[in-house]
């Protein structure tokens, strides 16, 4: 009987975790869609450059 209760607790925990994961994915998807929509409405696009200045030299062994 004890094993059955552990199984039910673990099962309920996994179901809650899956629901939370789905909620997080839905929120991320919504934010991404909102950014995309805001980007379309924006007349001036942003420039994202990670390298400002001189280029890096090759790595030595």
Kinemage of the C-alpha trace (Angstrom):
@kinemage 1
@onewidth
@group {chain A} dominant
@subgroup {mainchain}
@vectorlist {calphas} color= white
{ca unk a 1} P 0.000 0.000 0.000
{ca unk a 2} L 2.865 2.356 0.799
{ca unk a 3} L 4.331 1.949 -2.691
{ca unk a 4} L 0.968 2.778 -4.230
{ca unk a 5} L 0.755 6.024 -2.266
{ca unk a 6} L 4.295 6.952 -3.321
{ca unk a 7} L 3.317 6.240 -6.919
{ca unk a 8} L 0.241 8.486 -6.632
{ca unk a 9} L 2.266 11.296 -5.059
{ca unk a 10} L 4.941 11.051 -7.743
{ca unk a 11} L 2.309 10.941 -10.476
{ca unk a 12} L 0.576 14.047 -9.111
{ca unk a 13} L 3.940 15.807 -8.857
{ca unk a 14} L 4.784 14.977 -12.476
{ca unk a 15} L 1.371 16.225 -13.627
{ca unk a 16} L 1.881 19.543 -11.781
{ca unk a 17} L 5.368 19.887 -13.238
{ca unk a 18} L 4.054 19.257 -16.759
{ca unk a 19} L 1.327 21.870 -16.275
{ca unk a 20} L 3.899 24.408 -15.102
{ca unk a 21} L 6.137 23.631 -18.086
{ca unk a 22} L 3.216 24.130 -20.479
{ca unk a 23} L 2.354 27.434 -18.803
{ca unk a 24} L 5.949 28.664 -19.102
{ca unk a 25} L 6.093 27.701 -22.790
{ca unk a 26} L 2.807 29.517 -23.401
{ca unk a 27} L 4.100 32.661 -21.687
{ca unk a 28} L 7.360 32.566 -23.655
{ca unk a 29} L 5.436 32.090 -26.901
{ca unk a 30} L 3.192 35.051 -26.054
{ca unk a 31} L 6.120 37.320 -25.235
{ca unk a 32} L 7.902 36.314 -28.428
{ca unk a 33} L 4.776 37.055 -30.476
{ca unk a 34} L 4.387 40.430 -28.757
{ca unk a 35} L 8.009 41.332 -29.543
{ca unk a 36} L 7.525 40.299 -33.160
{ca unk a 37} L 4.381 42.397 -33.419
{ca unk a 38} L 6.091 45.386 -31.797
{ca unk a 39} L 8.994 44.966 -34.217
{ca unk a 40} L 6.644 45.114 -37.179
{ca unk a 41} L 5.059 48.299 -35.895
{ca unk a 42} L 8.405 49.888 -35.163
{ca unk a 43} L 9.511 52.108 -38.053
{ca unk a 44} L 13.172 52.075 -37.143
{ca unk a 45} L 14.828 48.692 -36.644
{ca unk a 46} L 17.422 48.184 -33.944
{ca unk a 47} L 20.958 47.219 -34.784
{ca unk a 48} L 22.352 44.411 -32.673
{ca unk a 49} L 26.097 44.146 -32.976
{ca unk a 50} L 28.118 42.200 -30.499
{ca unk a 51} L 31.501 43.377 -31.815
{ca unk a 52} L 32.348 46.986 -31.420
{ca unk a 53} L 36.010 47.838 -32.007
{ca unk a 54} L 38.806 45.742 -33.379
{ca unk a 55} L 38.269 42.098 -34.348
{ca unk a 56} L 39.652 39.379 -32.108
{ca unk a 57} L 42.748 37.438 -33.055
{ca unk a 58} L 42.746 33.694 -33.547
{ca unk a 59} L 43.215 31.556 -30.489
{ca unk a 60} L 46.597 29.905 -30.050
{ca unk a 61} L 47.044 26.322 -28.962
